[in-house]
């Protein structure tokens, strides 16, 4: 194995989540690797892209149109409960965890450094008091004196009820984002409800933010591009559609191999050619090799996303929203917040063992153990 090109970057230990210096290597087999050495856990490497030319082509360090859409948004999770069990959930829902109070959520929203607040979960529509939460957030003033805006990120099941959508709209909901997936991702009953919601979206006046799909293989991509084509032809034009690979954050799942961003783009191009669609790289939309903007049918933004995990995240790219408040008393980009919380659930925080586990140099300092709900 020969290294064609390399450069320094920042990253995390794949075991203890410590901040580390690392190196991106372009190798002669065409791959791109992230390498690093932890003082406790030694040398580690992980493939970040199967095609280093693709990785290299996606570097966009200058501000672009994605900043305009995401840098003003902070995500707050309002519940750990959910009404489905998605195979690739970064959150790991738990219906036995009691919801935080409305006052707690409103206080978080009030101190958000961004004007826009997005409510997520697990599943935010599980909360019966969601309309009241939305109403109170949209009555908060931002630092410039304007009112805050509030959106939700939902699986869409409860939005099959048009009256419920109107209730949320009357409460001041600014926009809706949805994780849609595909029919064989859910059972028939769940997909029927989601499909009804997609039809409702053609009639709602609420602004649509992001509609996202998780792709497990090329046949999924065929369904997704056909569904996106149908939606835009029926007037559903969200800020962007998101086509993403499964996340290795959260729930463990069986996999036939990692799906990289280059795989997703290749499938999109091949299927678009089969179907007679157009699919092109956006000249100024996207931010890094994990998150690449494209234009579908000449009019619609599509984000291709490869979820990095603690082993593969190049943290030098984690400088752009959406932001999140998942970890206690911290604020950061959505992906880093999700990765670090996943580490805490596994017993680690920035190099320190905070839950019982294999011996480390910090184990003897565990005078108090942090209890963290899984």
N, C-alpha and C positions, 0 to 999 in steps of 0.2 A: 504494500500500500504506500503510495506516494502522495504527499500533500502538494496540491497545485497552488493554493493560496490560503493564507490564514490571517486573521486579525483578532485583536483582543476585544473582549466584551465583559459584561457582568451577568451573573446567573445565581442559582441557588443550589445548595447541596441536595441531591436527590433523596437523602435519608433524613437529615436533621434540619433542612430548610434554612441553613445559614447563608448569608450573603457571601458570594465568592467572586473572584475574578475568574474569567474563563476565556476560551478561545474558540472561534468558529473556524473550522477547517473545510476547505473544498478538496475532496479526495479524487484520485484518478479513476475511481469506479463511477464517478458522476454524482456522488452523494455529498451532502453537507452535514457535518457533525459538530456538536457542542461538546467540548472537553473541559474538565475542571478537576481540581484536587482539593478535598476537604482535609483540614488538619486532623480530624477525628476518623473520617471514613474513607480517606484515600482517593485515588484516581477514579474518575467516572467519565463515561462518554455516552452520548445518545445521538442518534440520527435526528436531525431537525427537518431535513428535506431529502427526498430521494433523488432530486435533481437540483444540484447547486446552481445551475444556470437560472432556474426558475427563482430560487431564493435570492440570487443576486439581482434579478430583474425587478424585484418587488421592493427594494429599499427606497423608501420615500421619507426622508428625514425633514423635509421642508413642510411647513403648514399647507394643508390641502383642504378640499371641501368636506372631508370627514370631520375635521375639527369643528366646523360650523354646526354640525348636527349633534355631536357627542360631547363636546367640551363644556356644555352648559348643563349637563345632566348628572344627578346623583341617585343611585339606587338604594332604597331602604327595604328590608325584608320585614313584612308585617305579620308573618305566621310561619311556623314550621310544618303546618298541616297541609295535606293535599288530598284531592279526590281521585287521583290516578297514581299508578306506579310505573313511571317511565324508566326504561332500562338504563338510560345514560343520564341520570340526574346528578348534577354537581352538588345539589343541596343536601340530599339524603333526608327526605321528609320523615317526620315522626308525629303521628296524630295524637300522641299522648303528651306532647309538650304544650303547656298552657300558653296562650297568646299573650304578648306584651299588651299593656294598657294603651288606650287611645292617647292618653297624656304623654306616655313615653315616646310614642311614634311622632306626635306633634312636636315634642321638644327636639327630637332628632331632625325633623324637617325644618324647624325654625333655625337651627344652627348650621344647616347645609351651606357650604360656600358657593353653591350654584343655585340659580333661580329655579330650574326645573327639577322636580322630584318624581321618581318612578317607583311605584309600589310593586314589590315582587313577593315571592314566598320561597319556598314551596308555592302555594297557590293563593293569591290574595283574595279571590272571590269567595273563598271558604269563610271569610269573616263576614258575619251578618251586618256588622257595623261599618263595612267598607264605604258606603255612601257618606256616612258621617265623618269618617277619616278624610275623605276627599274634600268634603265641604270645608272642614277646618283648615286643611292645608292651603286650599285656594283662597282662604281669608287671611293668610299670613303675608306680611310685607317682606319683600326682598330688600337688600341694602340700598338699592337705588330708589326705593319708595314704591315700586310697582308690586302687584300681587304675584305670588308664586303660582306656578302651573303644576298640575299633577296628572301623571299618566299611570297606567297599570301594565304589567307584563303578565299574561295569563295563558293558560292552556285553552281557553275559549269555550269550555264546556257549558258554563252558565250563561254565556252570551248567545246561546241558542234561543234564549227567551228575549224577544224584542222589548218587552216591558222592562226587563232588568237593564238592558242597554240604555233605555230612556231614563231610568232612575239614576244611573251613573252619570249620564249626560246632564241631568237636572242638578246633580250635586256639584257640578263644575269640572268633571273629568275633561282633561284637555285632549288626550290621545290614548289609543289602544295599541299595545304590542302583543303579539301572539306567537307561541311555539306551536306549530301545526303538525309537523312530521308527516307520516304517510298512513294509508289504511292498514297495512300489515304491521305497523308499529304499535297500534292499539287493537283492542278487540272491536268487533263489528258495531256494538252498541256505542262505544265511545266515539268511534270515527263518524258514525251517523250524526251524533250531536255536534261534533266539530264541523262536519260538512254543512250542517244547517247554519252554524255560525258564519261560515264563509259566505253563504248566500245572504245572511243578514248584513254582512259588511258591505255588500253592494248597495245597501239602502241607508246606512247610517250617515249622519252628518259629522260624527266625531272623526277628527284627524287620525289617520293610521300611521304609526311610527314604523316599527319593524315587524315583519311577518317572517318567521324563521322555520326551517326544515332541517331535521337531522338525517343525514344520508349514510346508509350502511353499505350500499353497493350500487352498481350502475343502473339496475332496474328501478331503484328508488329515484334516481336522477331523472329518468324518463317521465315518471309520474309527476315529479316536482316541476319540471319545466313545462309540461302540459298544463298543470294546474295554475302556474304563474301566468301562462299565456291566456288561459281562460279568465283569470281574475282581472288582468289589465284590460282585456277586451270587454269586461263587464263593469268597468269604471273603478276597479279597486287599484289605486295607485299609492301605495305606502311610501314613506320616505325611502325605505329600501327593503327588498327581500334579502333574507340571509340564508345561505346554504352552507351548512357546517358539518364537519366530521364529528363523530362521537367523542365525548370528553372522557379522559381518564381521571378526572377529578370527581370525587364522590363515590358513587356506587361502583363496585367492581362488576365487570361484565365479560362475557366470552367474546373473543374477537379472532377473525381470520388474519389479522394483520392491520397495522396502523394505516389510516387513510390520510394522506398528506394533501395540502392545498393544491399541489400540482396534479394529483389524481382527480380532484373535484373539477378543476379547470379543464383538464383533458376530456372528462366525461361530458361536461357542458358543451364543449366545442363539437365533439363527435355527435352528440344527440341533436344539437341545434342544426348541424349539417343534414342529419337524417330527416328532421322535421321541417326544414326550410326556415328555421328561425335565424336571427342574427345574435351573436354573442361576442362582444369585444371588450378589451381592457379599457377601463375608463381612464382618460388622460390625467385626471386630477382628483381621484376619489379612492381612498384607501390609505393605509398608514404604514404597513410593514409586511413582512413575509407571512405573517399569520392571518392577515386581514386585508384582502385585495379587492378593490372595487372594479365592477364590470358594468356594461350597458347591454340590456336585453331588448331586442326588437327596436333598437335605436332610441328608446324613450324611458326605460325603467332601470333604476339602479339595482344591482345585485351585488351583495357582499359575499365573497367566498372566504370562509373562516376555518382555519385549522386550530383547534383548541390546544394550546401548549399546556404542559403539566410541569410539576416541580423538576422533572428530569430534563425537560426540553425547552423551558422558557428562557429566552434571551431577554433579561430584564431591562436592557438598554432601550428596548422598544416600548416599554410600559410607561409611556409618558403622555398618553392621550386618553380621554374619556371613552365610554361612560365611566364615572367614578362610582364608588360604593362604600357603604358603612356596614360591613359584615363583622369585622373584628372589633371587640370592645375598645372604645376610645381611640380608634384609628380611622384614617381616611386614605383612600388610594384608588388606583384603577380597578375596575371590576375583576379582571382576571387575577391580578395579584392578591386582591382580597379573598377571592374564592380559593386560590391555591394555599394561602397562608392559613385560612380557616380549616381547610382539609388537613393541613399538617398538624394543627392543634388537635383536631379530632383523632389523629393518629399518634398523638402524644408529644409533638415537637413544636417548638416555637423559636425560630432564629437561632438554631444551634443548641438549644437547651431542652433537655428531656423534662417535660412538665407532667407526664403521666408515667406510671410504672412501666418499665420495659427493660430491654437488654442494657447491660452495663455501659455507661459512658462516663466521661470525666466530670459530668455535671450531676450524676445520679446521687452522689453523696451530699449534694446541696439541697436535696428535696425535703426541706423541713416542713413544707406545706404543699399539698397536691391540689392542683386545679381540677375541679370536677366539671366536665364539659359534656353536655348531653349529646349522645350520638343519634 
